């Protein structure tokens, strides 16, 4: 079993897509073992996206991520990272495959509804950033 972090970003929450996103995860064999709705502060977003500091989109992405509530989840299942990334689609919704979350619902490369860990090391860091061991039920 593998775990990954998934975030329904402020645009996904605002568009009322929480249930739709969760349904797609569960329908495709990903089990939610932790979940909560939170507000990410600008400072927390800057720390979370620190790997992108200095890039031209850093300020806008951290402003966006702190603009409204997000739903953070830990997903579990065989090859959970790969499965989640397949369901999300490419970062740029124009490049995402038909039927993916981003292709169907995203409005731009930045406002792309969801975030997902890209590797086991990233998943471990990101899960630990939002959840402690007592909050994960799996």
N, C-alpha and C positions, 0 to 999 in steps of 0.2 A: 504494500500500500504506500502511496505517495500523498503528500499534502502540498497544497498551494494556497496562496492568498488571492482572493478576488475582491475587487472593490467595484461597487456600482457608484459611479461618480455623480456629482451634483446634477448633471443634466439628465442622467438616467432616473434619478429620484424625482426630479421636477416633472419629467414626462410620464411618471406613473408606470415605470417599467420594472419595478422591483420583482413583482410576481412573475412576469414574463421571463426575466433573466433567470430567476431561481428555477422555474419550470424547465427551462432548457438544460440547466445543469443536472437536475435530478433525472430528467428523461434520458440523459446520456450517461448515466451511471456514476455521477459525482454526488457524493453524500456531503451535506453541510454538517460539519462537526462543531462549528462556532459561528456566531453571527451577532452583529449589533449595528445600530444606527448611531453615527457620531458626527460631530462637527470637527473638522480638522482646522486648527488655527493656521495662519500664514506661517508662523515660525515652525510648526510641526510639519507643514507641507514642504518647507524649505529643507528641513532635515531629512524627510522621507525621500525627496528628489535630489539630494545632495550630489549624487553622481552626475547630474546634469547642470550643476552650478557653472556659470560662465557661458552656457549656450544661449543663443538668442531667444529661446522660448521659455527659459527658466522662470522669469518673473510672471509671464502670463499663465503658465501652467500652475504655479503655486497660488496665484490670485484665484484662478478658477477652482482649484481643489479646496480652497477655503471659502468659497462663495455660498455654500449651502451644505445640507446634510449629505453624508455618504453612507452606504451600507458596506461594512467590511465583513468578509466571511473567510473561513478556512474550509476548503474543499478537500475531500479525501476520496481516493480511488486509484485503481491501477493506472499508471501514467497520467496522473491528475494534471500535471503541468502542461503536458502536450495536449491533452483533451481539452482543457480550459482554453488554451491558446487557439486551438482549432475552432472552438465554438465562438470565441470572440471575433476572430478574423484579423486581418492585417490592421496595423495601427491607423493607417490612412483608409477611411471607409471606401474611397474610390478604388483602392486596390484589394479590398476584402472580397472573399468569395461570396457568391449568392447564398442566401440563407443564414449567413453569420450575423451575430448581434450587431456588429459595427456596420455592416453593409445595409442592414435593414433599418437601423435606428439612429446612427450617428450623423451629426451635421458637419463635422470637420475633423481634421487630424488630432486636434486638441480636445474637442468636445465629442469624445468617441465612446461615451456611455460606460465603459468598463476598463478596469486595469487587471492584469494578471501577472504573477511572477513568471520570470523567463528561464529560471534554472533552479536546481535544488538549493544552492547556496543563497540565492536571492529569496527564495520562498522561506527559508529558515529565518533570515533576517527580517523579512516583512511580516511574517506571522508573529515573531517575537516583539515587533514594534507595536502591534495592535492588541495582542492577546497574551495573557499569562497562562500557565499550564492548567490552572483550575477552571479556566473558561472554555477549554477545549474538551468536548465530550465525545471522544472516539478512541 
